[in-house]
């Protein structure tokens, strides 16, 4: 009996990873393809940016892969893969301000994670890059023509603010030396809708959080959060001791795991209405590169992670140390950071 329960728990964790990890909309939609209208609507939700067309060959080389001995035996990809996952935090509009987005215009990327899927797709590493990291920001092409200026000692998150997804990808590749195979951006307002569609998430905090900017006030302990509260947890910084971005990243890692656990505990395939609600919220919050901008491509990615277990997903933060020029900023801690990125190539 215990063995059966352990297998059921393992299957549940795998189901959760298929749905939640890295915008795996496809796993959700495997049970939602009955209506052509639903497919058309959900497919139309996804926005995309042509990263490859904008950057051309001015980027790290793709790793050399060895083709399968029997390529026709399995159409599901199994090679190593690197994705840049950004949380886009809009500051404009009344709704976003009510959700704790601040009072300035435009959008920023305060959450950046490089997600590495090992060959075979049975293990993954998630590495957060602190927004306050000082980097060499390269010149980036702009959608309207022209380029941004290169800058030395620029804050990492200014790349997205100035040049959008293309500049975010180019800056990450410049920092890490790792080719980003795909880009996934999750709008924070859409993230709140996704959490609500899942029925909330349960998170345990180690310290009190009292942050007027993110509209979050929690005592230390275990809490079941709705979408607005979960978004506040992802954004909160000034309510943490020292106002540290590194402390915020730790909370974001907890939130990612809480989402996986909630999805594992929710039998979405047995509830088509809930399944569609979750899929609609998820696809509506996504911007991807053109290689992932359809349900078919996302479904293929989701199916490729069928053997990925939650216990095999590591969450890390890029090694950093205080910047010599500004104690409120950080720089990559070398050679540890370089060794980490080398392991993901």
C-alpha positions as CSV (number, residue, x, y, z in Angstrom):
1,X,0.0,0.0,0.0
2,X,2.8,2.4,0.9
3,X,4.5,1.6,-2.4
4,X,1.4,2.5,-4.3
5,X,1.0,5.8,-2.4
6,X,4.6,6.7,-3.1
7,X,4.1,6.0,-6.8
8,X,0.9,8.2,-6.8
9,X,2.8,11.0,-5.1
10,X,5.5,10.8,-7.6
11,X,3.0,10.8,-10.5
12,X,1.4,13.9,-8.9
13,X,4.6,15.8,-8.8
14,X,5.3,14.9,-12.4
15,X,1.9,16.1,-13.4
16,X,2.5,19.4,-11.6
17,X,5.8,19.9,-13.3
18,X,4.2,19.3,-16.7
19,X,1.6,22.1,-16.1
20,X,3.5,24.7,-14.1
21,X,7.2,24.5,-15.0
22,X,8.3,27.0,-17.6
23,X,4.9,27.9,-19.0
24,X,4.1,24.3,-19.9
25,X,0.7,25.1,-21.2
26,X,0.8,22.1,-23.4
27,X,0.3,19.6,-20.5
28,X,-2.8,21.5,-19.5
29,X,-4.2,21.5,-23.0
30,X,-3.8,17.7,-23.5
31,X,-7.2,17.4,-21.9
32,X,-8.7,20.6,-23.3
33,X,-8.5,20.0,-27.1
34,X,-12.1,18.9,-27.6
35,X,-13.3,22.3,-28.8
36,X,-11.8,23.9,-31.8
37,X,-12.8,27.3,-30.6
38,X,-11.1,26.8,-27.3
39,X,-7.9,25.8,-29.1
40,X,-8.1,28.9,-31.4
41,X,-8.8,31.2,-28.4
42,X,-6.0,29.8,-26.2
43,X,-3.5,29.8,-29.2
44,X,-4.4,33.4,-29.9
45,X,-3.7,34.4,-26.3
46,X,0.0,33.8,-26.7
47,X,2.2,36.8,-27.8
48,X,5.6,36.4,-29.3
49,X,8.8,38.2,-30.2
50,X,11.3,37.2,-32.9
51,X,14.4,36.9,-30.8
52,X,16.4,35.0,-33.3
53,X,15.6,37.4,-36.2
54,X,16.6,40.4,-34.1
55,X,19.9,39.0,-32.8
56,X,21.0,37.0,-35.8
57,X,24.4,35.3,-35.3
58,X,25.7,37.8,-32.7
59,X,25.2,35.4,-29.8
60,X,26.8,32.3,-28.2
61,X,26.9,29.3,-30.4
62,X,24.4,26.5,-30.0
63,X,25.9,23.4,-28.3
64,X,26.6,20.5,-30.6
65,X,24.1,17.7,-30.1
66,X,24.3,14.1,-31.1
67,X,21.2,12.9,-33.0
68,X,19.2,10.0,-31.7
69,X,20.1,6.6,-33.1
70,X,16.4,6.2,-33.9
71,X,15.0,9.7,-34.6
72,X,11.6,8.4,-35.8
73,X,11.0,6.4,-32.6
74,X,10.2,9.4,-30.5
75,X,9.0,12.8,-31.8
76,X,9.4,14.4,-28.4
77,X,12.6,16.4,-28.0
78,X,15.0,15.2,-25.3
79,X,18.1,17.4,-25.7
80,X,19.4,19.9,-23.2
81,X,17.6,23.2,-23.3
82,X,18.1,26.7,-21.8
83,X,15.2,29.1,-21.4
84,X,15.2,32.7,-20.1
85,X,12.1,33.1,-18.0
86,X,11.2,36.7,-17.0
87,X,8.5,38.1,-14.8
88,X,7.2,41.3,-16.4
89,X,6.0,43.8,-13.8
90,X,3.8,46.6,-15.4
91,X,3.7,49.8,-13.4
92,X,1.1,51.5,-15.5
93,X,-2.7,51.4,-15.2
94,X,-5.0,51.5,-12.3
95,X,-5.4,47.7,-12.1
96,X,-1.6,47.1,-11.9
97,X,-1.2,49.9,-9.3
98,X,-3.9,48.2,-7.2
99,X,-1.9,45.0,-7.5
100,X,1.2,46.7,-6.1
101,X,2.8,47.7,-9.4
102,X,3.9,51.1,-8.3
103,X,3.2,54.5,-9.7
104,X,5.7,54.8,-12.6
105,X,5.0,54.0,-16.2
106,X,6.2,51.2,-18.4
107,X,7.2,47.7,-17.5
108,X,10.2,46.2,-15.7
109,X,11.6,42.8,-15.3
110,X,12.2,42.3,-11.6
111,X,12.3,38.5,-11.9
112,X,14.8,36.7,-14.2
113,X,15.5,33.0,-14.1
114,X,17.7,30.9,-16.5
115,X,16.1,27.4,-16.6
116,X,18.4,24.6,-17.8
117,X,16.9,21.3,-18.8
118,X,19.5,18.5,-18.8
119,X,19.8,16.1,-21.7
120,X,17.0,13.6,-21.3
121,X,14.8,16.2,-19.6
122,X,15.0,14.3,-16.2
123,X,16.6,17.1,-14.3
124,X,16.5,20.9,-14.3
125,X,18.4,23.8,-12.7
126,X,16.7,27.2,-12.2
127,X,19.2,30.1,-11.6
128,X,17.9,33.5,-10.6
129,X,19.8,36.6,-11.6
130,X,19.3,39.4,-9.1
131,X,17.8,42.6,-10.7
132,X,20.4,44.7,-8.8
133,X,23.4,43.0,-10.5
134,X,25.7,45.4,-12.2
135,X,26.5,44.1,-15.7
136,X,28.1,45.1,-19.0
137,X,24.9,45.8,-20.9
138,X,25.5,45.4,-24.7
139,X,24.0,47.5,-27.5
140,X,20.7,46.0,-28.5
141,X,18.5,46.4,-31.6
142,X,15.2,48.1,-31.1
143,X,11.8,47.1,-32.7
144,X,11.4,50.6,-34.1
145,X,14.9,50.6,-35.6
146,X,18.3,51.8,-34.2
147,X,19.9,50.4,-31.1
148,X,20.3,51.0,-27.4
149,X,23.6,52.3,-26.1
150,X,26.0,49.9,-24.5
151,X,26.7,50.6,-20.8
152,X,29.2,49.6,-18.2
153,X,28.1,48.9,-14.7
154,X,24.4,49.1,-15.6
155,X,21.7,47.4,-13.5
156,X,20.7,44.1,-15.0
157,X,17.0,44.9,-15.2
158,X,17.5,48.0,-17.2
159,X,18.1,45.8,-20.3
160,X,14.5,44.9,-20.5
161,X,13.3,48.3,-19.5
162,X,15.2,49.9,-22.4
163,X,15.2,47.3,-25.0
164,X,12.5,44.8,-24.2
165,X,12.8,41.0,-24.5
166,X,15.5,41.1,-27.2
167,X,17.9,43.2,-25.0
168,X,17.1,41.0,-22.0
169,X,18.1,37.9,-23.9
170,X,21.3,39.5,-25.3
171,X,22.3,40.8,-21.9
172,X,21.8,37.4,-20.3
173,X,23.8,35.7,-23.0
174,X,26.6,38.3,-22.6
175,X,26.6,37.8,-18.8
176,X,26.5,34.0,-18.9
177,X,28.0,33.0,-22.2
178,X,25.1,30.6,-22.5
179,X,22.8,30.5,-25.5
180,X,19.1,31.0,-24.6
181,X,17.2,28.5,-26.7
182,X,13.8,30.0,-25.8
183,X,12.3,33.1,-24.1
184,X,9.2,33.0,-21.8
185,X,7.8,36.1,-20.2
186,X,5.0,35.9,-17.6
187,X,3.0,39.1,-17.0
188,X,2.6,39.5,-13.2
189,X,-1.1,40.6,-13.5
190,X,-1.8,37.4,-15.5
191,X,0.2,35.4,-12.8
192,X,-2.3,36.6,-10.2
193,X,-5.2,35.3,-12.4
194,X,-3.4,32.0,-12.8
195,X,-3.0,31.5,-9.0
196,X,-6.7,32.3,-8.5
197,X,-7.7,29.8,-11.2
198,X,-5.7,27.2,-9.3
199,X,-7.5,28.0,-6.0
200,X,-4.5,29.8,-4.4
201,X,-1.2,28.5,-3.1
202,X,0.1,27.6,0.3
203,X,3.5,29.2,1.3
204,X,5.4,29.2,4.6
205,X,7.3,32.4,5.4
206,X,10.2,32.4,7.9
207,X,9.7,36.1,9.0
208,X,7.0,38.7,9.2
209,X,6.4,40.6,5.9
210,X,5.1,44.2,6.2
211,X,5.3,45.9,2.8
212,X,3.0,48.7,1.8
213,X,4.5,48.9,-1.7
214,X,3.5,45.3,-2.6
215,X,0.4,45.5,-0.4
216,X,1.4,42.5,1.5
217,X,1.3,42.1,5.3
218,X,1.9,38.6,6.7
219,X,3.0,37.2,10.0
220,X,5.7,34.5,9.9
221,X,4.1,31.1,9.3
222,X,2.1,29.1,6.8
223,X,-0.5,31.0,4.7
224,X,-2.9,30.1,1.8
225,X,-2.6,33.0,-0.6
226,X,-4.9,34.2,-3.3
227,X,-3.6,35.6,-6.6
228,X,-3.2,39.2,-5.3
229,X,-1.4,38.0,-2.2
230,X,0.9,35.6,-4.2
231,X,1.8,38.4,-6.6
232,X,2.6,40.6,-3.5
233,X,4.9,37.8,-2.3
234,X,6.7,37.7,-5.7
235,X,7.1,41.5,-5.6
236,X,7.8,42.1,-1.9
237,X,11.2,43.5,-1.0
238,X,11.0,46.4,1.3
239,X,9.0,44.5,3.9
240,X,11.9,42.1,4.2
241,X,14.9,42.6,6.5
242,X,17.3,44.9,4.8
243,X,15.1,45.3,1.8
244,X,17.2,42.7,0.0
245,X,16.6,41.5,-3.5
246,X,18.3,38.3,-2.6
247,X,15.7,37.7,0.1
248,X,12.9,38.4,-2.4
249,X,14.5,35.7,-4.7
250,X,14.3,33.2,-1.9
251,X,10.6,33.9,-1.5
252,X,10.1,33.6,-5.3
253,X,11.7,30.1,-5.2
254,X,9.3,29.1,-2.5
255,X,6.4,30.4,-4.6
256,X,7.5,28.4,-7.6
257,X,7.6,25.2,-5.5
258,X,4.2,26.1,-3.9
259,X,2.7,26.4,-7.4
260,X,4.0,23.0,-8.3
261,X,2.5,21.5,-5.2
262,X,-0.8,23.2,-5.8
263,X,-1.0,21.9,-9.3
264,X,0.0,18.4,-8.2
265,X,-2.9,18.5,-5.6
266,X,-5.4,19.7,-8.2
267,X,-6.9,17.1,-10.5
268,X,-7.3,19.5,-13.4
269,X,-7.9,16.7,-16.0
270,X,-11.0,15.7,-14.0
271,X,-12.4,19.3,-14.1
272,X,-12.6,20.6,-17.7
273,X,-14.0,24.0,-16.6
274,X,-11.1,24.5,-14.1
275,X,-8.6,23.2,-16.7
276,X,-9.8,25.7,-19.3
277,X,-9.7,28.5,-16.7
278,X,-6.1,27.7,-15.8
279,X,-5.1,27.4,-19.4
280,X,-6.7,30.7,-20.3
281,X,-5.0,32.5,-17.5
282,X,-1.6,30.9,-18.3
283,X,-1.6,31.5,-22.0
284,X,-3.0,35.0,-21.5
285,X,0.0,35.9,-19.4
286,X,2.6,34.6,-21.8
287,X,5.0,36.3,-24.3
288,X,7.4,33.8,-25.9
289,X,10.0,33.7,-28.7
290,X,8.6,32.6,-32.0
291,X,9.8,29.1,-31.4
292,X,7.3,28.6,-28.6
293,X,4.4,30.8,-29.7
294,X,1.8,28.1,-30.5
295,X,0.0,25.5,-28.5
296,X,1.6,22.7,-30.5
297,X,5.1,23.9,-29.6
298,X,4.2,24.4,-25.9
299,X,2.5,21.0,-25.8
300,X,5.6,19.4,-27.3
301,X,7.8,21.0,-24.6
302,X,5.3,19.8,-21.9
303,X,5.4,16.2,-23.2
304,X,9.2,16.2,-23.2
305,X,9.1,16.8,-19.4
306,X,7.0,13.7,-18.6
307,X,9.9,12.0,-16.7
308,X,11.0,15.1,-14.8
309,X,10.5,14.7,-11.1
310,X,10.0,17.7,-8.7
311,X,12.9,16.4,-6.5
312,X,15.2,16.8,-9.5
313,X,14.6,20.5,-9.9
314,X,17.3,22.7,-8.2
315,X,16.7,26.4,-7.5
316,X,19.8,28.6,-7.2
317,X,20.8,32.2,-7.3
318,X,23.8,33.4,-9.3
319,X,26.8,33.8,-6.9
320,X,27.1,37.5,-6.2
321,X,28.9,39.8,-3.8
322,X,28.5,43.5,-2.9
323,X,29.6,45.8,-5.7
324,X,32.7,47.8,-4.8
325,X,31.1,50.9,-6.3
326,X,27.8,50.6,-4.4
327,X,27.0,48.4,-1.4
328,X,23.3,48.4,-2.5
329,X,24.2,46.7,-5.7
330,X,25.9,43.3,-6.5
331,X,28.3,41.9,-9.0
332,X,28.9,38.3,-10.2
333,X,31.1,36.5,-7.7
334,X,33.9,35.1,-9.9
335,X,35.0,32.4,-10.6
336,X,32.0,30.8,-9.0
337,X,29.5,32.4,-11.3
338,X,31.5,31.5,-14.4
339,X,31.8,27.9,-13.2
340,X,28.0,27.7,-12.7
341,X,27.2,29.0,-16.2
342,X,29.8,26.7,-17.7
343,X,28.0,23.8,-16.2
344,X,24.8,24.8,-18.0
345,X,26.3,25.1,-21.5
